Amino acid sequence: MSDSKKPLTPVKPAGIEIIYLYPCPHCEREVPLIAPTRPAMAQCDACRKNFPIVPVDDRTIRYIKLILAGGKASIDPDFL
């Protein structure tokens, strides 16, 4: 028997992450980091050099996630 080829129902987001772009001071490439909330060293994926980063405010990240209901509130209503 052949499997029926019915179209898949589009999947809604299950969560959200916020990505910050930090310019590498060595080669100026924008290095993406997922909401770093503590001071740390980042490594450029282009030149492989390390550099210190300024952390983002954890309360702001939690606020954005709360307002967007973990990504559910940002769904395009015209797509539903």
Contacts in CASP RR format, 6 or more apart in sequence:
PFRMAT RR
TARGET T0000
AUTHOR 0000-0000-0000
METHOD contacts of the structure
MODEL  1
MSDSKKPLTPVKPAGIEIIYLYPCPHCEREVPLIAPTRPAMAQCDACRKN
FPIVPVDDRTIRYIKLILAGGKASIDPDFL
10 79 0 8 1.000
12 72 0 8 1.000
12 75 0 8 1.000
13 70 0 8 1.000
13 71 0 8 1.000
13 72 0 8 1.000
13 74 0 8 1.000
13 75 0 8 1.000
15 70 0 8 1.000
15 71 0 8 1.000
15 72 0 8 1.000
16 64 0 8 1.000
16 65 0 8 1.000
16 68 0 8 1.000
16 70 0 8 1.000
16 71 0 8 1.000
16 74 0 8 1.000
17 34 0 8 1.000
17 35 0 8 1.000
18 34 0 8 1.000
18 35 0 8 1.000
18 61 0 8 1.000
18 64 0 8 1.000
18 65 0 8 1.000
19 32 0 8 1.000
19 33 0 8 1.000
19 34 0 8 1.000
19 35 0 8 1.000
20 32 0 8 1.000
20 33 0 8 1.000
20 34 0 8 1.000
20 35 0 8 1.000
20 36 0 8 1.000
20 56 0 8 1.000
21 30 0 8 1.000
21 31 0 8 1.000
21 32 0 8 1.000
21 33 0 8 1.000
22 30 0 8 1.000
22 31 0 8 1.000
22 33 0 8 1.000
22 42 0 8 1.000
22 51 0 8 1.000
22 53 0 8 1.000
23 29 0 8 1.000
23 30 0 8 1.000
23 31 0 8 1.000
24 30 0 8 1.000
24 31 0 8 1.000
24 44 0 8 1.000
24 46 0 8 1.000
24 47 0 8 1.000
24 49 0 8 1.000
24 51 0 8 1.000
25 51 0 8 1.000
26 44 0 8 1.000
26 47 0 8 1.000
26 49 0 8 1.000
26 51 0 8 1.000
27 44 0 8 1.000
27 46 0 8 1.000
27 47 0 8 1.000
27 49 0 8 1.000
29 44 0 8 1.000
29 45 0 8 1.000
29 46 0 8 1.000
29 47 0 8 1.000
31 42 0 8 1.000
31 43 0 8 1.000
31 44 0 8 1.000
31 45 0 8 1.000
33 42 0 8 1.000
33 53 0 8 1.000
35 56 0 8 1.000
35 61 0 8 1.000
36 42 0 8 1.000
36 53 0 8 1.000
36 55 0 8 1.000
36 56 0 8 1.000
37 55 0 8 1.000
37 56 0 8 1.000
37 57 0 8 1.000
37 58 0 8 1.000
37 61 0 8 1.000
38 55 0 8 1.000
39 52 0 8 1.000
39 53 0 8 1.000
39 54 0 8 1.000
39 55 0 8 1.000
40 52 0 8 1.000
40 53 0 8 1.000
40 55 0 8 1.000
41 50 0 8 1.000
41 51 0 8 1.000
41 52 0 8 1.000
41 53 0 8 1.000
42 50 0 8 1.000
42 51 0 8 1.000
42 52 0 8 1.000
42 53 0 8 1.000
43 49 0 8 1.000
43 50 0 8 1.000
44 50 0 8 1.000
44 51 0 8 1.000
65 71 0 8 1.000
67 73 0 8 1.000
68 74 0 8 1.000
END
